[in-house]
Amino acid sequence: MEVTLNINNVHFGAYLEDISMYIDKNKITSIAGSNNSGKTTLLKIIGRVFDTNASIIFNGKSIYDYKLTDYTKLVSIIIPTEITFLENTLEEELIIEADEYNEDTKSKIDYLISGLKIKRLLTKRVNQLSTKELILSQIALSLVNDKKLLLIDNLDYYFNDDELKKINKFLKEYIKDFSLTVIYTTTHLDQTLLSDYLYIIDKGKVLLKGEPITVLQNDNIINKAGLEIPFMIDLSVKLRDYDLINKIILDKERLIEEIWK
């Protein structure tokens, strides 16, 4: 895999202590932790909202070697509680956000509107949108100019499981059609099963890392971090321990079939 982001020994006050991560290009990575674990602070450091002296390499270059205006053309950070817009319609905001408005831009806007299912929002003024609608709008605004790194904080606070699956499906399709690396933060471990790689952090440190289905079998460490194992993972692990199944199964019907073989 090609690493797009290399985070080395990040310290930040009482929030982060010696955090190191490798984020693969064109993949979705989840960073999970309980409240106050440091995950939002880490996103803000990557997004250059907060500055540190740490070594953070993006596409082979320190993030601090980019001019901030150039960096924000490549990297977008979405903190739902901090989204602000001018008093325009979403359609106007998308046109303003585009470097130049031409047929390619119009095609890209149509792609985003269709994929995120936000056509109904186009003529609404952004100050009239709900938080969910603001987040979807911000994703579209982030991607209209081909950003290469998208950072999204705590989607699970605002969307249910089905909605999260739809957003994740769109982002995976977008990654296939364009080039994009995505980092989610979450407190909801079910959401991490939608990602390609998972880091679990607690008290500013990385506790676990790897493919989600493997990481989520470490119930003792995860429970101590104040997180809840997804039900199907927890059930599969218990049934496997009793030799009733020999692998982790996430689908309920398949699990029942396996038990009754």
ChimeraX attribute file (.defattr): number of C-alpha atoms within 10 A of each C-alpha:
attribute: neighborCount
match mode: 1-to-1
recipient: residues
	/A:1	8
	/A:2	11
	/A:3	15
	/A:4	20
	/A:5	22
	/A:6	18
	/A:7	19
	/A:8	15
	/A:9	16
	/A:10	20
	/A:11	18
	/A:12	20
	/A:13	8
	/A:14	9
	/A:15	17
	/A:16	21
	/A:17	17
	/A:18	14
	/A:19	19
	/A:20	15
	/A:21	15
	/A:22	16
	/A:23	22
	/A:24	18
	/A:25	20
	/A:26	22
	/A:27	23
	/A:28	23
	/A:29	26
	/A:30	28
	/A:31	26
	/A:32	28
	/A:33	27
	/A:34	19
	/A:35	14
	/A:36	12
	/A:37	22
	/A:38	23
	/A:39	28
	/A:40	22
	/A:41	18
	/A:42	23
	/A:43	22
	/A:44	17
	/A:45	18
	/A:46	23
	/A:47	21
	/A:48	18
	/A:49	11
	/A:50	12
	/A:51	12
	/A:52	14
	/A:53	10
	/A:54	18
	/A:55	16
	/A:56	23
	/A:57	19
	/A:58	22
	/A:59	14
	/A:60	11
	/A:61	14
	/A:62	15
	/A:63	20
	/A:64	17
	/A:65	11
	/A:66	12
	/A:67	9
	/A:68	12
	/A:69	8
	/A:70	10
	/A:71	17
	/A:72	16
	/A:73	14
	/A:74	17
	/A:75	22
	/A:76	23
	/A:77	22
	/A:78	21
	/A:79	17
	/A:80	18
	/A:81	10
	/A:82	6
	/A:83	12
	/A:84	11
	/A:85	13
	/A:86	11
	/A:87	13
	/A:88	15
	/A:89	18
	/A:90	26
	/A:91	20
	/A:92	16
	/A:93	19
	/A:94	23
	/A:95	17
	/A:96	13
	/A:97	15
	/A:98	19
	/A:99	10
	/A:100	12
	/A:101	12
	/A:102	11
	/A:103	9
	/A:104	10
	/A:105	17
	/A:106	16
	/A:107	12
	/A:108	18
	/A:109	21
	/A:110	13
	/A:111	15
	/A:112	22
	/A:113	19
	/A:114	12
	/A:115	18
	/A:116	17
	/A:117	14
	/A:118	15
	/A:119	15
	/A:120	8
	/A:121	19
	/A:122	16
	/A:123	12
	/A:124	16
	/A:125	17
	/A:126	22
	/A:127	14
	/A:128	12
	/A:129	15
	/A:130	9
	/A:131	14
	/A:132	14
	/A:133	14
	/A:134	20
	/A:135	20
	/A:136	18
	/A:137	23
	/A:138	23
	/A:139	21
	/A:140	21
	/A:141	23
	/A:142	25
	/A:143	24
	/A:144	22
	/A:145	18
	/A:146	16
	/A:147	19
	/A:148	21
	/A:149	26
	/A:150	20
	/A:151	22
	/A:152	21
	/A:153	23
	/A:154	20
	/A:155	22
	/A:156	18
	/A:157	12
	/A:158	12
	/A:159	14
	/A:160	11
	/A:161	12
	/A:162	9
	/A:163	13
	/A:164	17
	/A:165	15
	/A:166	14
	/A:167	19
	/A:168	17
	/A:169	15
	/A:170	17
	/A:171	20
	/A:172	20
	/A:173	12
	/A:174	17
	/A:175	18
	/A:176	12
	/A:177	9
	/A:178	13
	/A:179	14
	/A:180	23
	/A:181	22
	/A:182	25
	/A:183	21
	/A:184	24
	/A:185	25
	/A:186	24
	/A:187	24
	/A:188	20
	/A:189	23
	/A:190	20
	/A:191	22
	/A:192	26
	/A:193	18
	/A:194	19
	/A:195	21
	/A:196	17
	/A:197	22
	/A:198	28
	/A:199	22
	/A:200	29
	/A:201	22
	/A:202	24
	/A:203	18
	/A:204	23
	/A:205	21
	/A:206	20
	/A:207	16
	/A:208	18
	/A:209	17
	/A:210	14
	/A:211	15
	/A:212	23
	/A:213	19
	/A:214	14
	/A:215	18
	/A:216	26
	/A:217	17
	/A:218	14
	/A:219	17
	/A:220	10
	/A:221	15
	/A:222	23
	/A:223	11
	/A:224	10
	/A:225	18
	/A:226	14
	/A:227	19
	/A:228	17
	/A:229	19
	/A:230	18
	/A:231	12
	/A:232	16
	/A:233	19
	/A:234	18
	/A:235	16
	/A:236	21
	/A:237	22
	/A:238	14
	/A:239	17
	/A:240	15
	/A:241	11
	/A:242	10
	/A:243	11
	/A:244	15
	/A:245	18
	/A:246	13
	/A:247	13
	/A:248	19
	/A:249	19
	/A:250	17
	/A:251	9
	/A:252	11
	/A:253	9
	/A:254	10
	/A:255	18
	/A:256	11
	/A:257	9
	/A:258	14
	/A:259	11
	/A:260	8
	/A:261	7
